[in-house]
């Protein structure tokens, strides 16, 4: 099943440089679950940490609440249950300066798809009278764009930041249905060292062909080299990877295309998915 939900936690909404894919810039967006697989008769809670950082999975910058001074943002994180429906229990993502943290109740058996939930952002780029490149958040009609601006272009940015958690076995994860995301045939909570995983990259629910992805193991602060693995989707959107080490991994991708929407020149999609690889 799929549910069409807009989701965006684009880094440009904060203090970082906008419109850079997370592997083209130094900072990455990510979610880290306290567990990716749980079992037991009673319902469990899984804790989700969210942050933006240079060192993968080491918290640095939290996502800001909508209101200044607010302790949490109820709309920051969403979860889709094994039945394909959004989790109805209230999810509060507390603002903790360097990260946000939320609890998601796993009441049903199967796999939960957990993601940041934000509206897409409009960004308009232009050159000022001196020929310098500038950017504002908003459409071409923004009052912050000078009247003598040239080469004015507006981009709509969609960003998917997600992960998966299963309780008492796995089930086919629900699709978000919009933006970039990964799907099977390999289950995202069934990954082991030495085994090949095969995924399909989707854009708005359809195969995304010829898109480069970067696969990066976490804990980069403990390595001199980041050791990224780059793969490219085939004509049907599929890609494979064989895991060399256990631990948390971040999969990133980005792509752009021309827009048919009035007032928008291009659409930018980005993806940051956290996966957990178990020892063989």
TAQUIJO-V969778 format. One record per pair of residues at least 24 apart in sequence whose ideal C-beta (glycine too) atoms are under 7 Angstrom apart, sorted by the first residue. I is the first residue (numbers start at 1). J is the second residue. D is the distance in whole Angstrom. If there is no record, write none. Layout:
I|J|D  I|J|D
//
This chain:
1|84|3  1|174|5  2|174|6  2|175|4  2|177|4  2|205|6  3|80|6  3|84|6  3|86|7  3|174|6  3|177|6  4|177|4  4|178|5  5|78|7  5|117|7  5|176|6  5|177|7  5|178|7  6|119|6  6|120|6  6|178|6  7|115|5  7|116|6  7|117|5  7|118|6  7|160|6  7|176|6  7|179|6  8|118|4  8|119|6  8|120|5  8|121|6  8|157|7  8|158|5  8|159|5  9|63|6  9|116|4  9|118|5  9|159|6  9|161|5  10|121|5  10|157|5  10|159|4  11|52|6  12|121|6  12|123|6  12|157|7  13|121|6  14|52|7  14|61|6  14|64|6  16|52|7  18|123|5  18|135|6  19|123|6  19|155|6  19|157|7  19|268|6  21|252|7  21|254|3  21|270|6  22|252|5  22|270|6  22|272|6  23|214|4  23|252|5  26|54|5  27|52|5  27|53|6  27|54|6  28|53|6  28|56|6  28|250|6  28|252|7  28|272|6  29|159|7  29|161|5  29|272|5  30|56|7  30|57|6  30|161|7  30|250|6  30|272|6  30|274|6  31|114|7  31|116|7  31|161|6  31|162|7  31|163|5  31|274|5  32|57|6  32|248|7  32|274|6  33|114|7  33|163|5  33|165|5  35|165|7  36|164|7  36|165|5  36|166|7  36|189|5  36|276|4  37|166|5  37|189|6  38|106|6  38|167|5  39|167|7  39|168|5  43|105|6  43|106|6  43|107|4  44|106|5  44|167|6  45|103|5  45|104|7  45|105|5  46|104|5  46|106|6  46|165|5  47|101|6  47|103|6  48|77|6  48|101|7  48|102|5  48|104|6  48|114|6  49|99|5  49|101|5  50|77|7  50|93|7  50|99|6  50|100|4  50|116|6  51|98|6  51|99|4  55|220|5  55|221|4  56|216|6  56|218|5  56|220|5  56|250|6  57|218|4  57|219|7  57|248|6  58|221|6  59|98|4  59|99|4  60|98|6  61|98|7  62|95|6  62|96|6  62|97|6  62|98|6  62|99|5  62|100|5  63|100|5  65|95|5  70|95|7  71|95|6  75|117|6  76|100|6  76|116|6  76|117|7  77|102|5  77|114|7  77|116|6  77|117|7  78|115|6  78|117|4  79|104|5  79|112|5  79|114|5  80|112|7  80|113|4  80|174|4  81|108|5  81|112|6  82|108|5  82|109|7  82|110|3  82|111|6  82|112|7  82|171|5  83|108|7  84|174|4  106|165|7  106|167|4  109|167|6  109|168|4  109|169|6  110|166|7  110|167|7  110|169|7  110|170|7  110|171|3  111|164|6  111|166|4  111|170|5  111|171|5  111|173|5  111|189|6  112|164|7  112|165|5  113|162|7  113|164|6  113|173|5  113|174|5  113|176|7  114|162|6  114|163|5  114|165|6  115|160|6  115|161|6  115|162|4  115|176|6  116|161|4  120|156|5  120|157|6  120|158|5  121|157|5  122|154|6  122|156|6  123|155|5  123|157|6  124|152|6  124|153|7  124|154|5  125|153|5  126|150|7  126|151|6  126|152|4  127|151|5  139|263|6  140|263|6  153|265|5  154|263|6  154|264|5  154|265|5  155|265|7  155|266|5  155|268|5  156|259|7  156|264|5  156|267|5  157|268|5  158|269|5  159|270|5  160|271|5  161|272|5  162|273|5  163|273|7  163|274|4  164|188|4  164|189|6  175|205|6  177|205|5  178|204|5  179|204|7  179|269|6  180|208|7  180|253|6  180|269|5  180|270|7  180|271|4  181|271|7  182|251|7  182|273|6  188|275|6  191|243|6  191|275|6  191|276|7  191|277|5  191|278|7  192|243|7  192|277|7  192|278|5  192|280|5  193|243|5  193|244|7  193|245|6  193|246|5  193|277|6  193|279|6  193|280|4  194|242|7  194|280|5  195|242|7  195|243|7  196|240|6  196|242|5  197|240|7  197|241|6  197|243|7  198|238|6  198|240|5  199|239|6  200|237|5  200|238|5  201|233|5  201|237|5  201|239|7  201|253|6  202|237|6  203|269|6  207|236|5  207|237|3  208|233|6  208|237|5  208|255|7  209|233|6  209|234|7  209|235|5  209|236|7  209|237|6  211|253|6  211|255|5  212|253|7  213|239|6  213|251|6  213|252|7  213|253|4  214|252|5  215|241|6  215|249|6  215|251|5  216|249|7  216|250|5  217|245|6  217|247|6  217|249|5  218|247|6  218|248|4  218|249|7  218|250|7  219|247|7  243|277|5  246|277|5  246|278|6  246|279|5  247|277|6  248|274|6  248|276|6  249|275|5  249|277|6  250|274|6  251|275|6
//
